[in-house]
Amino acid sequence: MVEIMIISNVLLWLIVISLGVLTMALARQIGLLHERSAPLGAVISDKGPEVGDDAPEFDLEDFSTGQEVKIGGVRENGRDLLVLFLAPNCPMCNKLLPIAILMAESEHLDVVIVSDGSREEHEEYLRTHELGDIPYIVSANVGIRFQVGRVPYAILLSSDGKILSKGLVNTREHLESLVEAKITGIPTIQEYMKRHKHNHGDAAGPEELKKVGTEQA
């Protein structure tokens, strides 16, 4: 009788351990699925100036060089401007920095980084992060005027100062989708789904979303 109880307890513990391992494996797969099913384009918020509006205009100074930096209004060089909002203590923001630098070099547009906080933390941040020729602005007012609630967030402005696209940019694909919006004429993945529903009477399915994602990649 005792031996039977011991064997039963051992089997019970083996089952519990197996279930635990299975639960961990399922949790990992759910995490991977969540990453793969993230929005294909930047997630736009319903706050602040809308796409198509004239952007607020600012005359600011580069935190590092003191040179004048203009956001909004007509740009004399005729290039679009990508405004990237980040925070020194944001790991996701740091991952996007190399992408922003490459875009400034190859996408025929200008990039400016906007942040907020104490002078000391930004001085330390710039000592450990190479930005190339990208201006670095420290200003709470810019984020307030655009009503940026979370970072990383980006706004693409046309050379004549209009908002072409905007949204949260948690991945490289999100950031690149803002630039591709000018080519496709679809500023966000939400707008694509809205147009598809209007034209076809139903929500966009996986294949349609995959198509627009490919167009924006």
Z-matrix of the N, CA and C atoms (Angstrom, degrees):
N
C 1 1.462
C 2 1.531 1 111.25
N 3 1.332 2 115.24 1 -43.18
C 4 1.460 3 120.81 2 179.79
C 5 1.521 4 110.15 3 -63.95
N 6 1.337 5 115.55 4 -42.29
C 7 1.461 6 119.39 5 -179.89
C 8 1.525 7 111.26 6 -62.25
N 9 1.330 8 116.61 7 -38.01
C 10 1.463 9 120.85 8 178.98
C 11 1.524 10 110.54 9 -63.67
N 12 1.349 11 116.73 10 -41.40
C 13 1.461 12 120.84 11 179.59
C 14 1.531 13 110.77 12 -65.47
N 15 1.332 14 116.02 13 -40.38
C 16 1.459 15 119.73 14 179.31
C 17 1.536 16 110.49 15 -63.25
N 18 1.330 17 114.73 16 -45.63
C 19 1.465 18 119.48 17 179.35
C 20 1.530 19 110.51 18 -62.06
N 21 1.340 20 116.24 19 -40.06
C 22 1.471 21 120.37 20 179.49
C 23 1.522 22 111.28 21 -63.44
N 24 1.357 23 115.34 22 -42.55
C 25 1.469 24 119.04 23 179.26
C 26 1.531 25 111.51 24 -64.68
N 27 1.329 26 115.72 25 -40.35
C 28 1.456 27 119.77 26 178.83
C 29 1.527 28 110.55 27 -62.76
N 30 1.338 29 115.34 28 -45.85
C 31 1.469 30 119.55 29 178.57
C 32 1.524 31 111.27 30 -61.90
N 33 1.326 32 116.38 31 -38.80
C 34 1.463 33 120.91 32 179.84
C 35 1.531 34 110.80 33 -63.23
N 36 1.338 35 114.82 34 -44.29
C 37 1.464 36 118.81 35 178.85
C 38 1.530 37 111.68 36 -65.56
N 39 1.313 38 116.77 37 -36.43
C 40 1.462 39 119.98 38 177.27
C 41 1.524 40 110.99 39 -63.88
N 42 1.331 41 115.11 40 -38.40
C 43 1.472 42 119.46 41 178.38
C 44 1.521 43 110.49 42 -66.64
N 45 1.350 44 116.14 43 -43.08
C 46 1.465 45 120.36 44 179.81
C 47 1.531 46 110.70 45 -61.80
N 48 1.331 47 116.34 46 -45.07
C 49 1.467 48 120.52 47 179.55
C 50 1.524 49 110.84 48 -62.90
N 51 1.335 50 115.63 49 -42.63
C 52 1.461 51 119.51 50 179.25
C 53 1.522 52 111.96 51 -61.98
N 54 1.343 53 115.74 52 -41.33
C 55 1.465 54 119.89 53 178.08
C 56 1.527 55 111.36 54 -64.67
N 57 1.341 56 114.99 55 -37.18
C 58 1.456 57 118.71 56 178.02
C 59 1.515 58 112.19 57 -63.64
N 60 1.327 59 115.69 58 -44.80
C 61 1.468 60 120.15 59 178.17
C 62 1.523 61 110.71 60 -63.05
N 63 1.332 62 116.06 61 -41.76
C 64 1.458 63 120.44 62 179.13
C 65 1.525 64 111.58 63 -63.08
N 66 1.343 65 116.34 64 -40.30
C 67 1.465 66 120.74 65 179.18
C 68 1.517 67 111.30 66 -63.22
N 69 1.335 68 116.53 67 -42.04
C 70 1.465 69 120.55 68 178.78
C 71 1.528 70 111.05 69 -64.38
N 72 1.328 71 116.48 70 -39.94
C 73 1.457 72 120.25 71 178.96
C 74 1.526 73 111.43 72 -64.90
N 75 1.342 74 115.53 73 -41.54
C 76 1.465 75 119.56 74 178.65
C 77 1.518 76 111.10 75 -65.62
N 78 1.336 77 116.74 76 -39.82
C 79 1.465 78 120.28 77 179.23
C 80 1.523 79 110.71 78 -61.96
N 81 1.326 80 115.57 79 -39.93
C 82 1.466 81 119.49 80 179.08
C 83 1.527 82 110.76 81 -65.05
N 84 1.338 83 116.72 82 -42.82
C 85 1.460 84 119.83 83 179.48
C 86 1.521 85 112.03 84 -65.23
N 87 1.338 86 116.46 85 -36.86
C 88 1.462 87 120.33 86 177.40
C 89 1.520 88 110.20 87 -63.81
N 90 1.348 89 116.15 88 -40.13
C 91 1.457 90 120.24 89 177.60
C 92 1.512 91 112.17 90 -62.35
N 93 1.335 92 116.74 91 -43.21
C 94 1.464 93 120.49 92 177.72
C 95 1.518 94 111.50 93 -64.27
N 96 1.342 95 115.82 94 -40.93
C 97 1.458 96 119.95 95 178.82
C 98 1.516 97 110.96 96 -63.36
N 99 1.349 98 116.18 97 -38.71
C 100 1.463 99 120.14 98 179.46
C 101 1.517 100 110.43 99 -62.75
N 102 1.335 101 117.37 100 -41.48
C 103 1.462 102 120.69 101 179.16
C 104 1.519 103 111.13 102 -64.23
N 105 1.342 104 115.74 103 -42.70
C 106 1.459 105 119.17 104 -176.68
C 107 1.512 106 112.61 105 -71.72
N 108 1.343 107 116.76 106 -24.56
C 109 1.460 108 119.64 107 -177.81
C 110 1.515 109 112.42 108 -100.08
N 111 1.336 110 117.29 109 16.64
C 112 1.459 111 120.91 110 177.36
C 113 1.524 112 109.37 111 -64.46
N 114 1.362 113 117.18 112 158.55
C 115 1.463 114 119.85 113 -179.42
C 116 1.519 115 111.34 114 -54.28
N 117 1.338 116 116.76 115 139.96
C 118 1.453 117 121.27 116 -178.70
C 119 1.511 118 111.30 117 -73.92
N 120 1.298 119 116.79 118 -28.10
C 121 1.455 120 120.25 119 178.94
C 122 1.515 121 110.75 120 -119.43
N 123 1.334 122 115.89 121 171.42
C 124 1.449 123 120.01 122 179.61
C 125 1.524 124 109.93 123 -62.11
N 126 1.335 125 116.32 124 138.89
C 127 1.462 126 121.47 125 -178.51
C 128 1.513 127 108.76 126 -84.45
N 129 1.311 128 116.23 127 114.36
C 130 1.449 129 121.29 128 -176.33
C 131 1.526 130 109.94 129 -84.09
N 132 1.323 131 116.43 130 147.09
C 133 1.465 132 120.55 131 175.31
C 134 1.521 133 108.52 132 -101.09
N 135 1.334 134 115.75 133 163.92
C 136 1.468 135 119.69 134 -179.40
C 137 1.526 136 111.11 135 -96.83
N 138 1.333 137 116.76 136 19.25
C 139 1.453 138 120.69 137 -179.19
C 140 1.521 139 110.03 138 -109.85
N 141 1.325 140 115.55 139 159.36
C 142 1.449 141 120.49 140 174.65
C 143 1.513 142 112.79 141 78.36
N 144 1.332 143 116.85 142 -179.26
C 145 1.472 144 121.52 143 177.89
C 146 1.523 145 110.67 144 -56.67
N 147 1.321 146 116.69 145 141.68
C 148 1.454 147 121.15 146 -175.18
C 149 1.533 148 111.54 147 -90.99
N 150 1.331 149 114.26 148 163.55
C 151 1.461 150 119.94 149 175.08
C 152 1.523 151 109.05 150 -59.26
N 153 1.324 152 116.14 151 131.20
C 154 1.455 153 121.62 152 -176.60
C 155 1.519 154 113.60 153 100.03
N 156 1.347 155 116.76 154 -18.50
C 157 1.461 156 120.75 155 178.20
C 158 1.526 157 110.86 156 -77.10
N 159 1.329 158 116.02 157 159.09
C 160 1.455 159 120.33 158 169.28
C 161 1.521 160 108.52 159 -72.03
N 162 1.318 161 116.13 160 132.47
C 163 1.457 162 120.27 161 -179.54
C 164 1.522 163 110.47 162 -74.34
N 165 1.324 164 117.23 163 148.10
C 166 1.472 165 119.17 164 171.45
C 167 1.525 166 109.95 165 -57.11
N 168 1.314 167 116.67 166 146.69
C 169 1.460 168 120.48 167 -177.47
C 170 1.529 169 110.81 168 -104.85
N 171 1.337 170 114.75 169 139.12
C 172 1.459 171 121.32 170 -179.45
C 173 1.526 172 109.61 171 -136.54
N 174 1.332 173 115.69 172 141.49
C 175 1.457 174 122.44 173 168.92
C 176 1.523 175 106.60 174 -114.82
N 177 1.333 176 116.11 175 110.99
C 178 1.455 177 121.78 176 -170.06
C 179 1.523 178 110.87 177 -126.95
N 180 1.333 179 115.82 178 178.96
C 181 1.463 180 121.19 179 177.22
C 182 1.513 181 110.45 180 -122.06
N 183 1.317 182 114.95 181 139.60
C 184 1.463 183 120.59 182 173.33
C 185 1.532 184 108.19 183 -63.72
N 186 1.327 185 116.19 184 128.20
C 187 1.459 186 121.16 185 -177.62
C 188 1.525 187 111.89 186 -59.37
N 189 1.327 188 116.79 187 -33.60
C 190 1.462 189 121.21 188 -175.60
C 191 1.519 190 112.96 189 -85.34
N 192 1.328 191 116.90 190 -44.18
C 193 1.462 192 120.73 191 -171.00
C 194 1.520 193 114.19 192 -105.70
N 195 1.346 194 116.25 193 -19.89
C 196 1.450 195 119.26 194 -176.24
C 197 1.513 196 114.00 195 80.37
N 198 1.333 197 116.78 196 0.92
C 199 1.459 198 120.33 197 179.98
C 200 1.524 199 110.86 198 -72.02
N 201 1.313 200 114.99 199 152.58
C 202 1.459 201 120.54 200 -178.20
C 203 1.533 202 110.43 201 -70.34
N 204 1.306 203 115.69 202 136.67
C 205 1.463 204 122.88 203 177.57
C 206 1.528 205 107.78 204 -128.87
N 207 1.310 206 115.97 205 128.62
C 208 1.466 207 120.81 206 -178.11
C 209 1.525 208 109.59 207 -109.87
N 210 1.311 209 116.75 208 131.09
C 211 1.468 210 123.01 209 173.76
C 212 1.519 211 107.84 210 -119.47
N 213 1.326 212 116.64 211 128.49
C 214 1.452 213 120.64 212 -177.86
C 215 1.519 214 111.82 213 87.15
N 216 1.321 215 116.08 214 165.55
C 217 1.453 216 120.62 215 -178.38
C 218 1.523 217 112.08 216 77.50
N 219 1.309 218 116.48 217 -177.68
C 220 1.461 219 122.35 218 -178.17
C 221 1.527 220 109.33 219 -77.44
N 222 1.341 221 115.92 220 131.74
C 223 1.456 222 121.24 221 179.44
C 224 1.532 223 109.18 222 -96.45
N 225 1.311 224 115.96 223 126.75
C 226 1.458 225 121.16 224 -174.85
C 227 1.522 226 112.62 225 -64.30
N 228 1.336 227 117.27 226 -29.65
C 229 1.469 228 119.12 227 -178.29
C 230 1.528 229 112.98 228 -83.32
N 231 1.337 230 117.00 229 -3.47
C 232 1.461 231 120.82 230 176.67
C 233 1.519 232 114.72 231 73.40
N 234 1.329 233 118.40 232 12.81
C 235 1.467 234 121.82 233 -178.61
C 236 1.526 235 110.49 234 -100.97
N 237 1.338 236 115.23 235 147.32
C 238 1.464 237 120.03 236 173.29
C 239 1.521 238 109.40 237 -69.09
N 240 1.332 239 116.04 238 162.62
C 241 1.461 240 121.19 239 -177.97
C 242 1.524 241 109.91 240 -127.66
N 243 1.337 242 116.39 241 125.80
C 244 1.456 243 122.09 242 175.01
C 245 1.522 244 108.04 243 -100.52
N 246 1.322 245 116.19 244 117.07
C 247 1.464 246 121.86 245 178.99
C 248 1.522 247 108.25 246 -99.99
N 249 1.324 248 116.82 247 114.75
C 250 1.458 249 122.09 248 -176.55
C 251 1.526 250 109.32 249 -109.00
N 252 1.336 251 115.73 250 117.81
C 253 1.459 252 121.77 251 178.57
C 254 1.529 253 109.02 252 -93.93
N 255 1.327 254 116.28 253 128.59
C 256 1.460 255 120.31 254 178.75
C 257 1.520 256 110.31 255 -145.04
N 258 1.334 257 115.23 256 176.49
C 259 1.463 258 122.20 257 176.94
C 260 1.523 259 108.46 258 -134.46
N 261 1.327 260 118.56 259 142.47
C 262 1.465 261 120.93 260 -178.00
C 263 1.517 262 114.27 261 -57.48
N 264 1.336 263 117.30 262 -29.78
C 265 1.466 264 120.68 263 -177.54
C 266 1.525 265 113.09 264 -96.92
N 267 1.346 266 116.60 265 20.62
C 268 1.470 267 121.37 266 -177.63
C 269 1.529 268 109.43 267 -104.63
N 270 1.350 269 119.00 268 106.99
C 271 1.468 270 121.50 269 -179.03
C 272 1.526 271 113.11 270 -59.46
N 273 1.327 272 117.86 271 -39.75
C 274 1.453 273 120.71 272 -179.80
C 275 1.523 274 111.33 273 -64.66
N 276 1.330 275 116.10 274 -35.50
C 277 1.464 276 120.12 275 178.11
C 278 1.522 277 110.47 276 -61.83
N 279 1.327 278 115.89 277 -41.89
C 280 1.466 279 120.23 278 -179.20
C 281 1.520 280 111.63 279 -62.88
N 282 1.332 281 117.45 280 -34.15
C 283 1.461 282 120.58 281 179.02
C 284 1.522 283 112.05 282 -68.84
N 285 1.337 284 116.35 283 -26.11
C 286 1.463 285 119.98 284 -178.54
C 287 1.526 286 112.65 285 -84.97
N 288 1.329 287 117.71 286 -16.04
C 289 1.452 288 120.55 287 -177.16
C 290 1.532 289 113.32 288 -55.82
N 291 1.350 290 118.66 289 -49.83
C 292 1.479 291 118.50 290 179.54
C 293 1.525 292 112.17 291 -59.74
N 294 1.337 293 117.18 292 -34.31
C 295 1.465 294 120.68 293 178.96
C 296 1.525 295 109.96 294 -67.09
N 297 1.332 296 116.35 295 -43.09
C 298 1.468 297 120.33 296 179.53
C 299 1.522 298 110.70 297 -62.41
N 300 1.331 299 116.96 298 -39.59
C 301 1.465 300 120.79 299 179.17
C 302 1.533 301 110.63 300 -64.63
N 303 1.338 302 116.95 301 -43.17
C 304 1.459 303 120.58 302 178.27
C 305 1.527 304 111.36 303 -63.96
N 306 1.327 305 116.18 304 -39.24
C 307 1.457 306 119.83 305 179.40
C 308 1.523 307 110.94 306 -64.53
N 309 1.332 308 116.11 307 -38.10
C 310 1.461 309 119.75 308 178.78
C 311 1.521 310 110.85 309 -65.63
N 312 1.327 311 116.50 310 -28.41
C 313 1.464 312 120.56 311 -178.12
C 314 1.525 313 113.13 312 -86.82
N 315 1.346 314 117.31 313 -28.13
C 316 1.460 315 118.58 314 -169.94
C 317 1.514 316 115.61 315 -123.97
N 318 1.313 317 119.55 316 -12.27
C 319 1.467 318 121.20 317 -173.97
C 320 1.526 319 113.07 318 -96.68
N 321 1.323 320 117.81 319 5.91
C 322 1.458 321 121.38 320 179.16
C 323 1.530 322 111.51 321 58.54
N 324 1.318 323 115.37 322 41.30
C 325 1.455 324 120.25 323 175.03
C 326 1.530 325 108.62 324 -143.07
N 327 1.326 326 114.97 325 163.41
C 328 1.451 327 120.44 326 176.40
C 329 1.524 328 109.31 327 -96.37
N 330 1.309 329 116.41 328 152.39
C 331 1.463 330 122.38 329 179.01
C 332 1.514 331 108.65 330 -127.96
N 333 1.309 332 116.65 331 137.22
C 334 1.452 333 122.08 332 173.64
C 335 1.526 334 108.21 333 -133.00
N 336 1.315 335 116.91 334 138.02
C 337 1.466 336 122.26 335 179.64
C 338 1.519 337 108.85 336 -103.01
N 339 1.324 338 115.84 337 134.14
C 340 1.463 339 121.70 338 179.91
C 341 1.520 340 108.96 339 -122.34
N 342 1.335 341 115.85 340 132.68
C 343 1.459 342 120.63 341 179.46
C 344 1.530 343 109.22 342 -142.73
N 345 1.321 344 115.63 343 -175.79
C 346 1.462 345 121.11 344 -177.75
C 347 1.526 346 108.15 345 -150.30
N 348 1.311 347 116.32 346 157.48
C 349 1.458 348 119.72 347 178.10
C 350 1.512 349 111.88 348 132.34
N 351 1.329 350 116.17 349 -167.98
C 352 1.468 351 121.30 350 -176.55
C 353 1.518 352 111.44 351 -76.23
N 354 1.314 353 116.08 352 153.44
C 355 1.454 354 121.73 353 -179.92
C 356 1.525 355 110.96 354 -61.28
N 357 1.325 356 116.59 355 -38.21
C 358 1.460 357 120.69 356 -176.75
C 359 1.528 358 112.30 357 -62.42
N 360 1.327 359 116.61 358 -44.00
C 361 1.467 360 118.19 359 -177.56
C 362 1.524 361 111.52 360 -68.74
N 363 1.323 362 117.63 361 -30.94
C 364 1.465 363 119.74 362 178.36
C 365 1.524 364 111.09 363 -75.91
N 366 1.310 365 117.37 364 -34.75
C 367 1.461 366 119.77 365 175.23
C 368 1.526 367 110.24 366 -62.74
N 369 1.332 368 116.68 367 -42.60
C 370 1.461 369 120.78 368 177.59
C 371 1.527 370 110.86 369 -65.71
N 372 1.324 371 116.37 370 -40.22
C 373 1.461 372 121.13 371 -179.62
C 374 1.526 373 110.85 372 -61.40
N 375 1.317 374 116.86 373 -43.93
C 376 1.462 375 120.39 374 -177.60
C 377 1.524 376 111.69 375 -73.29
N 378 1.316 377 117.40 376 -22.10
C 379 1.460 378 119.59 377 175.29
C 380 1.520 379 111.83 378 -71.03
N 381 1.323 380 116.21 379 -25.27
C 382 1.468 381 120.56 380 -175.33
C 383 1.524 382 113.69 381 -109.80
N 384 1.325 383 117.39 382 -0.73
C 385 1.465 384 120.80 383 -179.82
C 386 1.525 385 109.95 384 -133.02
N 387 1.309 386 115.95 385 125.61
C 388 1.459 387 121.83 386 179.54
C 389 1.528 388 110.02 387 -90.01
N 390 1.329 389 116.55 388 121.29
C 391 1.463 390 120.59 389 -177.19
C 392 1.519 391 112.99 390 -106.68
N 393 1.317 392 117.39 391 -2.24
C 394 1.455 393 118.78 392 -177.04
C 395 1.522 394 110.44 393 66.04
N 396 1.332 395 116.54 394 -130.92
C 397 1.470 396 121.48 395 -179.03
C 398 1.528 397 112.97 396 -95.80
N 399 1.314 398 117.51 397 9.04
C 400 1.462 399 120.55 398 -177.70
C 401 1.531 400 109.96 399 -74.17
N 402 1.338 401 118.10 400 124.52
C 403 1.469 402 120.49 401 177.29
C 404 1.536 403 110.91 402 -65.47
N 405 1.332 404 114.88 403 146.88
C 406 1.465 405 121.39 404 -179.20
C 407 1.531 406 107.73 405 -121.92
N 408 1.312 407 115.08 406 114.84
C 409 1.467 408 121.34 407 -175.68
C 410 1.525 409 109.96 408 -107.41
N 411 1.310 410 117.01 409 132.59
C 412 1.466 411 121.84 410 173.37
C 413 1.526 412 107.03 411 -111.46
N 414 1.317 413 116.32 412 105.28
C 415 1.459 414 121.39 413 -176.27
C 416 1.519 415 110.20 414 -159.40
N 417 1.313 416 116.37 415 122.24
C 418 1.467 417 119.96 416 175.59
C 419 1.521 418 110.60 417 -75.61
N 420 1.333 419 117.01 418 -27.56
C 421 1.458 420 121.34 419 -174.07
C 422 1.525 421 112.38 420 -64.52
N 423 1.342 422 116.99 421 -36.28
C 424 1.467 423 119.48 422 -178.92
C 425 1.525 424 110.17 423 -63.34
N 426 1.333 425 116.99 424 -47.64
C 427 1.461 426 120.59 425 178.24
C 428 1.510 427 112.76 426 -62.22
N 429 1.335 428 116.17 427 -35.98
C 430 1.467 429 120.28 428 179.49
C 431 1.519 430 110.70 429 -66.93
N 432 1.339 431 116.79 430 -44.55
C 433 1.467 432 120.09 431 -178.49
C 434 1.523 433 111.99 432 -65.26
N 435 1.331 434 116.42 433 -36.59
C 436 1.460 435 120.29 434 177.43
C 437 1.530 436 112.02 435 -86.65
N 438 1.337 437 116.70 436 -4.68
C 439 1.464 438 123.94 437 -179.40
C 440 1.525 439 111.80 438 54.78
N 441 1.308 440 115.19 439 53.09
C 442 1.460 441 121.96 440 176.78
C 443 1.518 442 108.17 441 -85.82
N 444 1.334 443 116.86 442 116.04
C 445 1.457 444 121.42 443 -177.07
C 446 1.516 445 113.94 444 -98.15
N 447 1.347 446 116.76 445 -23.66
C 448 1.463 447 121.17 446 -177.78
C 449 1.522 448 109.89 447 -140.14
N 450 1.305 449 115.48 448 153.90
C 451 1.471 450 120.79 449 176.00
C 452 1.525 451 108.57 450 -125.40
N 453 1.343 452 117.47 451 157.08
C 454 1.455 453 127.56 452 -0.92
C 455 1.529 454 113.05 453 -73.24
N 456 1.303 455 115.30 454 138.24
C 457 1.462 456 122.52 455 -178.71
C 458 1.519 457 107.25 456 -134.93
N 459 1.317 458 117.47 457 144.84
C 460 1.464 459 119.99 458 -178.55
C 461 1.521 460 110.79 459 -139.22
N 462 1.318 461 114.63 460 149.24
C 463 1.462 462 122.19 461 177.98
C 464 1.519 463 108.29 462 -133.95
N 465 1.312 464 117.10 463 129.20
C 466 1.459 465 121.49 464 177.53
C 467 1.525 466 108.79 465 -101.33
N 468 1.333 467 115.70 466 123.51
C 469 1.461 468 121.73 467 179.81
C 470 1.520 469 109.26 468 -110.10
N 471 1.318 470 116.49 469 140.23
C 472 1.455 471 120.87 470 177.17
C 473 1.525 472 109.77 471 -75.05
N 474 1.315 473 116.53 472 168.50
C 475 1.457 474 120.90 473 -178.81
C 476 1.525 475 112.44 474 -65.12
N 477 1.355 476 116.96 475 -17.20
C 478 1.462 477 119.45 476 176.39
C 479 1.525 478 112.12 477 -102.96
N 480 1.341 479 116.43 478 14.27
C 481 1.461 480 120.30 479 169.78
C 482 1.510 481 116.70 480 89.28
N 483 1.319 482 118.54 481 12.18
C 484 1.466 483 120.37 482 178.42
C 485 1.530 484 110.65 483 -94.59
N 486 1.327 485 116.37 484 151.79
C 487 1.459 486 121.73 485 179.45
C 488 1.528 487 108.99 486 -80.65
N 489 1.321 488 116.17 487 115.61
C 490 1.462 489 121.15 488 -179.90
C 491 1.520 490 112.19 489 -87.89
N 492 1.327 491 116.72 490 -38.01
C 493 1.462 492 121.60 491 -179.45
C 494 1.521 493 107.94 492 -165.65
N 495 1.341 494 115.95 493 162.05
C 496 1.456 495 119.89 494 -179.88
C 497 1.517 496 108.72 495 -163.60
N 498 1.327 497 116.76 496 164.24
C 499 1.458 498 119.35 497 175.92
C 500 1.514 499 113.21 498 155.00
N 501 1.331 500 115.28 499 170.68
C 502 1.456 501 121.80 500 172.76
C 503 1.522 502 108.81 501 -66.71
N 504 1.315 503 117.10 502 138.86
C 505 1.465 504 120.61 503 -176.72
C 506 1.524 505 109.47 504 -129.15
N 507 1.316 506 116.34 505 85.10
C 508 1.460 507 121.41 506 -177.72
C 509 1.524 508 113.41 507 -86.49
N 510 1.325 509 117.37 508 -10.46
C 511 1.457 510 120.97 509 -178.47
C 512 1.522 511 109.80 510 -138.91
N 513 1.318 512 115.08 511 169.05
C 514 1.461 513 120.34 512 175.43
C 515 1.523 514 110.14 513 -61.03
N 516 1.332 515 117.12 514 -40.30
C 517 1.462 516 120.63 515 -178.85
C 518 1.524 517 110.98 516 -62.44
N 519 1.327 518 116.43 517 -39.08
C 520 1.465 519 119.92 518 178.08
C 521 1.527 520 110.46 519 -61.24
N 522 1.333 521 115.79 520 -47.04
C 523 1.459 522 119.82 521 -178.06
C 524 1.521 523 111.22 522 -63.80
N 525 1.331 524 116.82 523 -44.09
C 526 1.458 525 120.28 524 -179.35
C 527 1.528 526 111.83 525 -67.51
N 528 1.340 527 116.80 526 -28.89
C 529 1.467 528 119.38 527 -178.60
C 530 1.526 529 111.35 528 -64.87
N 531 1.326 530 117.32 529 -28.05
C 532 1.462 531 119.74 530 178.31
C 533 1.530 532 110.97 531 -65.63
N 534 1.325 533 115.42 532 -38.95
C 535 1.461 534 119.99 533 178.82
C 536 1.527 535 110.33 534 -71.89
N 537 1.334 536 116.38 535 -41.41
C 538 1.466 537 120.01 536 -179.86
C 539 1.523 538 111.79 537 -67.05
N 540 1.337 539 116.78 538 -20.48
C 541 1.463 540 119.44 539 179.96
C 542 1.521 541 111.70 540 -59.70
N 543 1.317 542 116.74 541 -32.37
C 544 1.464 543 119.82 542 178.97
C 545 1.527 544 111.21 543 -65.56
N 546 1.342 545 116.37 544 -33.72
C 547 1.464 546 120.84 545 -178.52
C 548 1.527 547 110.75 546 -78.89
N 549 1.339 548 116.49 547 -45.00
C 550 1.462 549 120.52 548 -175.64
C 551 1.521 550 112.82 549 -80.37
N 552 1.338 551 116.64 550 -21.70
C 553 1.455 552 119.73 551 -175.84
C 554 1.511 553 112.96 552 77.65
N 555 1.338 554 117.84 553 9.22
C 556 1.456 555 122.56 554 179.15
C 557 1.529 556 107.66 555 -116.35
N 558 1.332 557 119.65 556 104.63
C 559 1.457 558 121.91 557 -171.04
C 560 1.519 559 115.24 558 -68.17
N 561 1.349 560 117.75 559 -27.67
C 562 1.465 561 120.51 560 -178.34
C 563 1.517 562 109.67 561 -147.43
N 564 1.344 563 115.69 562 163.11
C 565 1.461 564 120.79 563 175.34
C 566 1.524 565 110.60 564 -65.38
N 567 1.341 566 117.14 565 -30.06
C 568 1.457 567 120.32 566 177.07
C 569 1.523 568 111.10 567 -64.76
N 570 1.332 569 116.47 568 -40.01
C 571 1.459 570 120.49 569 178.80
C 572 1.523 571 110.55 570 -65.98
N 573 1.338 572 117.07 571 -37.22
C 574 1.467 573 120.25 572 177.75
C 575 1.529 574 110.46 573 -61.31
N 576 1.334 575 116.56 574 -45.75
C 577 1.462 576 120.81 575 -179.58
C 578 1.528 577 110.73 576 -64.65
N 579 1.324 578 116.32 577 -37.71
C 580 1.462 579 120.49 578 179.54
C 581 1.527 580 110.45 579 -64.34
N 582 1.342 581 116.36 580 -44.50
C 583 1.473 582 120.00 581 179.86
C 584 1.521 583 111.09 582 -66.46
N 585 1.338 584 116.49 583 -39.46
C 586 1.456 585 119.99 584 -179.47
C 587 1.527 586 110.21 585 -63.49
N 588 1.324 587 116.51 586 -42.15
C 589 1.469 588 119.94 587 -179.73
C 590 1.520 589 110.61 588 -65.63
N 591 1.343 590 116.66 589 -38.48
C 592 1.462 591 120.54 590 179.84
C 593 1.529 592 111.26 591 -65.85
N 594 1.340 593 116.33 592 -39.97
C 595 1.468 594 120.68 593 -175.85
C 596 1.523 595 113.09 594 -81.24
N 597 1.336 596 116.55 595 -31.82
C 598 1.463 597 120.08 596 -172.71
C 599 1.531 598 113.57 597 -115.97
N 600 1.302 599 117.58 598 -7.82
C 601 1.448 600 120.16 599 176.13
C 602 1.515 601 115.03 600 80.51
N 603 1.335 602 117.92 601 6.19
C 604 1.452 603 120.04 602 177.35
C 605 1.521 604 108.68 603 -147.73
N 606 1.327 605 114.16 604 168.85
C 607 1.459 606 119.25 605 -179.86
C 608 1.514 607 110.38 606 -73.60
N 609 1.324 608 115.62 607 152.47
C 610 1.462 609 120.06 608 178.26
C 611 1.518 610 110.79 609 -65.85
N 612 1.320 611 116.14 610 133.86
C 613 1.458 612 120.82 611 178.65
C 614 1.506 613 112.49 612 -87.20
N 615 1.330 614 117.91 613 179.80
C 616 1.465 615 122.03 614 -177.99
C 617 1.515 616 113.77 615 -56.30
N 618 1.360 617 116.91 616 -40.68
C 619 1.455 618 118.85 617 -177.83
C 620 1.526 619 111.16 618 -66.98
N 621 1.361 620 116.85 619 -39.13
C 622 1.456 621 119.56 620 179.01
C 623 1.518 622 110.89 621 -66.72
N 624 1.334 623 116.98 622 -41.52
C 625 1.456 624 121.01 623 178.11
C 626 1.511 625 110.56 624 -64.27
N 627 1.313 626 116.54 625 -39.00
C 628 1.459 627 120.10 626 178.36
C 629 1.516 628 110.19 627 -63.26
N 630 1.334 629 116.64 628 -37.75
C 631 1.451 630 121.30 629 -179.98
C 632 1.511 631 111.16 630 -63.92
N 633 1.339 632 117.79 631 -49.47
C 634 1.447 633 119.47 632 -179.53
C 635 1.511 634 111.12 633 -67.76
N 636 1.328 635 117.04 634 -31.30
C 637 1.458 636 120.07 635 175.84
C 638 1.509 637 110.95 636 -63.65
N 639 1.344 638 116.42 637 -39.73
C 640 1.456 639 120.59 638 177.23
C 641 1.505 640 111.38 639 -65.03
N 642 1.335 641 115.39 640 -39.01
C 643 1.454 642 119.88 641 178.89
C 644 1.521 643 111.45 642 -65.07
N 645 1.352 644 115.63 643 -31.86
C 646 1.455 645 119.47 644 -176.80
C 647 1.509 646 112.28 645 -92.22
N 648 1.348 647 118.83 646 -8.99
C 649 1.460 648 120.33 647 -175.09
C 650 1.520 649 110.70 648 -77.27
